[in-house]
């Protein structure tokens, strides 16, 4: 299949999600950056309650002049706000901040709250989905044991698991589990927070006449992940969307695959082992 910036993947919820997303973590010019991303072709924005920029994302979507239905917007609830009633309240608060009638994807941001609160939070998201406030439910930073909790509770399996993913931290057991259960894997930190000076990455970039970030994002797309690059720099935002006029060769993919250091390669909080 030939990938384009308009390529989408169908989730178990029946809705489709663009294969390339724009992250807004620690973005302090969110409205401006999202509008720049929209001009570059992005239609998928990944926010969170803890990022405190849902309002700015909503403003950018409206200011773009593009129909809301063209966008796929994600937010997340962090562990300190987990629980059934607090999650339902948080969904309403996020809707109000965005100024939207629905949220495309709502994730449990992390698994730090413990089994009971994780499941209560998930049940609340299911109820919010059934009420039409959310279209798809997912999780973030979930390891296999956290995903199995959901299965054991006989709840619907999540549509998405968003985890740290790049050549140095491939988290293969989690990825394999997700694929076996039709859970789409989103990749955060896909360009390793700019730490892209490894000779293999640089050589592949030079061979294609591309930037290292483009090589890493293309690797992620060819692996079947949904990468979520973030930037506040207009030139980089545009560059991060220019991924569809080149393709990595199988041997180049193998070289990048060989950089995996498991969780030792993590550069983020990556709490997939939380109890």
N, C-alpha and C positions, 0 to 999 in steps of 0.2 A: 504494500500500500504506500502510495506517495503521500508524504506528510506536507501539510501547509499550515499556516498560522490559523486557519479556520478549522483544522482537524479537531474532532471531538471524540469522546469515548462515552459509550452508554453505560450508565451505572445500574446496579441491581434495582434501584428505585424506579427505573424506567426513564429517568431524565438523562440528558447528555451534558458533558462537561468539556470545555476546551482543554486540549492537551498541554497548553502552555499557560501558566498563571503568573500574575504579578504580585509579589509580596510587599507588604507595607510595614513590616516590623521595624521599629526604631526609625521610622520615616517622619521627619518633622516638617515636611512640606507636602503632606499627603495629597491634598486637593490638586496642587500643581503637578505632582509626580504622576498621579493617576490619570489626569488629563493628558499628560505627555505619553503615558503608556497606551491610552486609548488611541491617540493619534498614530502610534506605532503599530497598532493592530491588536493589542491585547483586549480581550473581552472577559477575562477571568481575574478577579482580584481577591487576594487572600488576606483578610483582616482578623482581628480578635478583640474581644472585650478588653483584654489586658493591654492592647496596643493604644487604646484611647483615641482611635482615629476613625471609628465607624461613621461619625457625622461627616467628616471630610470626604470619605469614600462616597457616601450618598450624595453629597453636594457635587462631586466630580461627575458621577453618573448622570445626574440631572443636567448639569451644565454642558455636558457633551452634546446634548441634543439628540442622542441616539436612544431608541426605545429601550426601556428597562428590560424587556424580554430578550434582548440581544446579549445581556450580561449574565455572568455566573459569579455570584458573590458569596464568599465564605466568611463566617466568623466562628469564634470558639469561646467556651467557658472554662476558665482555669480552676484548679482544684479547690481553692479557698471558697469558691462560690458553688461548689457541688452540693447536691441534695435535690430532692424532688421539687419542693415549693420554690426554693431559691433559683433553680434552673428555669422553671416556668416564668418566674418574674424576670429573670435575665433575658429570656427570649423576647418578652414584650419590650424591655428596655432597649435591646438591640434594634428591634424593628423601629422603635420611635427615633433612635439616633440616626439610623440609616435613612429614615423617611420612606421605608418600603412596606409593601403589603405582605411580602414573603421574603424569606432568606433561602437561597438556593441550597446551601450546605452548612450545617451546624455541626461543629466538632466538639467533642470532649477534649480539651486542650492537653491534658496530661493525666496520668493514672495515679497521682500522689495521694488521692483522698481515701484509698482503701476500698475493699470489695463492696461493702454495703452502700457507700455513697456513690461509687462509680455506677452501680446498677440502678440506684434511685435516679441518678442524673440521666442515664440512658433511657429509663422508662419515661421520664418527663419529656425528653426529646421525641420519643415515639408519639406521645400524646400531643405534643405541639405539632408534629407532622400530620397526625390524623385531623387536627383542627385547621390545617391549611396554612399554618404559619411558617413551616419549614418544608422544603421539598425533598431533601435527602439528609440522612444522618450519618455521621462518621466519627472517627476518633483520631487522636494524634499521640504519638509517642507510646503507642500500645505495643507491648511484647505479645508473644503467643499466649502466655497464661492469661493476660487481660482479655484477649479476643475469645479465648475458650470460656471465660466467665460468661460472656454474652451468649455464647452457644448453649452452655449448660443451663442458663436461665430461660432458654427457649424464646429469646427475643430475636427479632430480625437481625441478621448480621449487618454490620456497618457497610455502607457503600464505599467508604474511603478510609485508609489509614495513612496519616501524614507523618513521616519519620525523616530523620536526618539520612540523606543518601547522596553519596558522591563516590568517586573511585576509591578513596581511602577508607570509606566507611559504608560498606554495601549491605550490611545487615541481612545476609542471604537467607537465614532460616525464617525470619519474619516475612521477607518478600515471598518466599516459597509458600508459606502458609496462606498469605493473602491471595496469591494466585490460585491456590487450590480451592479457595472459598469465594472466588469472584469479587474480592475486595481490591479496588483500584488503589495503587500506591502512589502517593504524592511525595515529592522529594524536596525537603527544605535544606538550606545551605548547599544548593546544587553547584555553586561556583566557589565553594570552600572559603567563603568570606574573603575572596581575593588572594588566597594562598595558593597560587597556581604556577609556582616557579619550578615544579618538578621537571626534569629533562624530558621525560616521555611526553608530558602534556605540551611542553614548549615545542618539541620536535614535530609532533602531530599538527600543532597549530601552524608552524612554519611551512609544513608540507602542503597545507591547504590554503595558505595565505589568509588565515583567519586569526581572530583573537582567541586566547586560551579559554576565556569564558564561553565563547561560542562552541568550542570543541566539547567542553564539559556539558553544556546544555544539550548538544546534539547527542552525546553519549547517553544522557538520561532519556531523551526521547526514543532513541533506538533500543534502549533496554525496556521500553514500555512503561516508563515512569511518567509522572506529570510534574515537571520541574517548576519551582516557584522562585525565580530569581528576583532579587530586590535591588533597587538603586534609586537614588535621587538625582542622578546626573543625566540630563537629557540624551547626551551622546551614547551613554552606556545603555539606557533604556531602549533606544532604537537598535543598538547593536545586538542586544539580548533577544530581539525579535527576528533578527535576520539569520535564520537557521535552516532555511529550506531550499537553498541553492547549492548545497554540498552534502555529502554523505560520508561517514567514516567507513573505512574498509574493514572487513572482518578481522584482519590481523591487528588493526589499530584498536578495535574494540577489545580484542584479546589482551593487548598491551595494557590498556586502561583497567580492564578487569583484574589484571595481575597486580595492581597496586593495592588491592584490598588489605587492610590491617584489622578488619573486624571492628569491634567497638573501640579498640586502641587508636583507631584513626579518627575518632570523633573529635569535632571542634566545638560542639554545642553542649547543651545540658543533657539531651538524649536519655531521658529517664525510662527507657524501655524495660529496665529491670526492677522498677519500683514494686514494693511489696503490696 
